[in-house]
Amino acid sequence: MSKRSPELDGGGPCGGRRRALPIALAIAAVSAIAAGPAVAATEQSQSIVAQARVHQIDVYRSAAAKRPFVTLTNPRADGVPLVFLVKARRPGWEQVFLPMRPNGSKGWIRDAAVNLYLDPYRVVVSLGSHTLQVWKGDRLVHEEPAGVGRSVMPTPTGTYFLVELLKQGDPHGLYGPYAFGTSAFSNVLYSFGGGPGQIGLHGTNEPDMLGTDVSHGCIRISNAGIAKLAGMLPLGTPVRIVP
């Protein structure tokens, strides 16, 4: 984002206020999901989301590792449940994308520490065409112009996921009515507006700038669009950012 809104007190994506909404906006639980061969989450019609069920999640470099390389706390600092996007599976273990630097970080977590859910949605952001698409299975359910990072502060490409949803104090402010925090981080800014340089997906008070390179790396869409997505997309939904 180009500047910090006065009603935001830092800590969330792009410095946004951490006023978290529940994870269960649109997510459908399944009673059992059998582990199968490793498949990239974005290549399936449905993704698998893992929600932490214990206070601390140990993350391992491999399923054979004896010690975790990082331990993550549940819930997150903003009170939102800790979620992961599952990349691959093996009996007793889930390989997950991690909401941390460096971008693309992955690790293995134990099945017993999480509940598993199916998510039919995925978001695709094209930097070149300045568009955001939302797919439900094989069906395109939403598409609109997007504002993305400028050349000196580009939006990072890769596979990420939604980690939090923040309701904004001023629905007509810089970030619109809602801001999703993603698992992506700026490769240029390591702090911004009191936050860690996290990439957000949010509304805007400059709709004329949508469809251009305009931000510090965040993804901007219309206020009507972000309000629709806030009621549609569960946390853990994959976000693929392509050139």
N, C-alpha and C positions, 0 to 999 in steps of 0.2 A: 504494500500500500504506500501511497505517496507521502502520507503524514499521519500523525496520531490524532484520533478524535478526543476531544476534551472529556467526554463522559466515560472513557475507558481507562481502567486503572492498571493495565499491564498484566502479563503472565500468559495469556492465551495466544492463539495464532495471530501473528502480526501485531501482538500487543493487546489483543482484544480481551475484554473482561471475561472471567471464567464464571459464567452463569450457566451451568450445565443442565441439559435436558436428559430425560431417561433414555437408556439404550433401547428399550422395547418399543420404539416408534413403529417399526414395520417388520421386525425380525420374526421368523417363524421357527419355533423349536421343533426338533425331531427327537424321537425317543431313542433312536440308535442309528449310528452311521458306521458302517463296516469299513475298516481300513483297507485300502486297495493300493494299486501301483502308484508311484509318484507321478502326479500330473500338475502342471502349472495352474494355479487358481484361475487365471484369466483365460484359460483355454477351455473351461467347463461352462455349461449353461447355468450352473449354480455354483457359487463359491461356498466354502466352509469357513465359518467364523468361530473362533474359540474365545469364550468369555471366562475370565478367571473366576474360580470359585473358592479360592483361598487367599489369605492376606498377602502372601509373597509368592511370586513365581520365579523359580530357578530356571535359567536359560543355559543350555549346554551347546558347545560347538558341534557335537555329534551325539547320537544316541548311545555311543559307547564311551563317551567322556565320563570321568569319575567325579569331576567337580564342575559347577556352573561357572561361566565366565562373567555373568551379570545376574543380579536378582532385582526384579521389578516389583513395585508395591501396588497392591490393589486395595481400595480404589486409587485412582490417580489423585494427584494433589488437588484437583478441582472437584473431587467427589464422584467423578464418572467411573463406572466399572472399566477395568483394564480389558481390552479386547485385542485380538490378533487376527490377521488374515492367514489362513492355512495355505501353505505352498505344496507340501507333500506329506504323506502319512506312512507309518509303519506300525505294527502292533505295539500298543502301549505308548506311542510317541506321536507328536505332531511337529513337523517343521513349519515354522511360522516366520512371516515378515515382522520385523521389529520396529516400533516407533521411536527410533533413535538414530543418531549419526554413527557412522557414515550412511548415506542413503543406500538403500538396498540391503541393509543388514538383515541377516536371518539367523535363526537358532532353533534348537530342539527343546520342546517342553513336554512334560509328562501328561498323558491323557487324564490321569486322576486329578490333576490340578485345575481342569477346565470343563466347562459345559460346551457342547458343540451345537451349532445352528446352521441351517441352510439359508443362504441369501441369494435370491434370483437376480439381483441388480448388479450392474457395473457401470462405472463412469469412464468415458474416454474423452480426454482433452487433447485436441490437435493444435499445437502451437503455430504451425504454418498457416492453417486455415482459420485460426482464431475461433474455434467452435468447441462447444461442450455437448456431448451426447450422453444420454442415459439409456441403457439397454436393460430390458427385463427378459432374460433368456435370449432368444433370437429376435426379439421385437424391440424396435426403437420406440421409446415412449416419451422422450423429450430431447429437443435440440435447440440451441440458441447460440448467438455470438458471445464470445468470451474475451475479456481483457486479460492479457498475460504479461509476464515480465519483460522489461526492456532489455536491450542487448547487453548492457553493462551489469544487469542484475536479473539474469534469465530464470525462468521457471525450470526447475530440474526435470529431465525426462526420466521415465522408469515406472515401475509398478509400486503403488503405495496403497493406503487404505484410510478410511475415515476413522478418527480416533475420538473425536468429541464434537458436540454441537452446542454452540453458545448463542443464547438469545441476547440481542443488543438492547441497551437502554433506550437508544434513539433509533427507531426503525427507518428514519430518513437520514441517518448519519452516514459517515464514510463507508461503513461496512454493511449498510442495509439492515434488515430486521434480524438476520441470522448469519452466523459464520461457523462453518465446519473447520475444525482443525484436522489436518492430514498427518500422515506419518513421514511426509517429506520435509526436508529442511533446505534452506538456501545454501548454495555452494559459495556464496559471496558474503552474505551477512550472517554473522554468528551471534548477533543480538540485535533486536529491533523493538522499540517501543516497550521495553521492559520484558520482552519475551526472548526465546532462544533462536529466533530466525525461522520459526516453523512456517510452512506454507499453508495458507488458508484458502478456503473456497467460500466466497461471501458475496453479498450484494454490493451496491455502490450508490453514491449520490452523484455520480457523473455518468449517466447512461449513454451520453453521446460518445464516450471514449471506449465503449465496448466494441470488440472486433479489432483492437489495436494492441500494440506493445506499450503498456502504460504503467504497469505496477512495479513494485520492488521484488516480484516473484510470485505473489499470490495470484489466484484465479478469480476474476470478477465476473459475475453474471448479473442479470436484471434482478431487481428486488422481488418481482413476481416469481421469477424462476427460483430464487433461493428459498422463498417461502414454500413453494411447491416441493422442492427437494427435501426441505426440513421435515415435511410430513410424509415423505415417501421412503427415504433411504435410511436403513439401519446403520449403526456404527459397525465398522468392519468391512463395509462395502469397498470393493477394490476400485482404485482410481488409477487408470493408466494414462500417463502423459507421454505423448508421442511427438516427434519433431514436426 
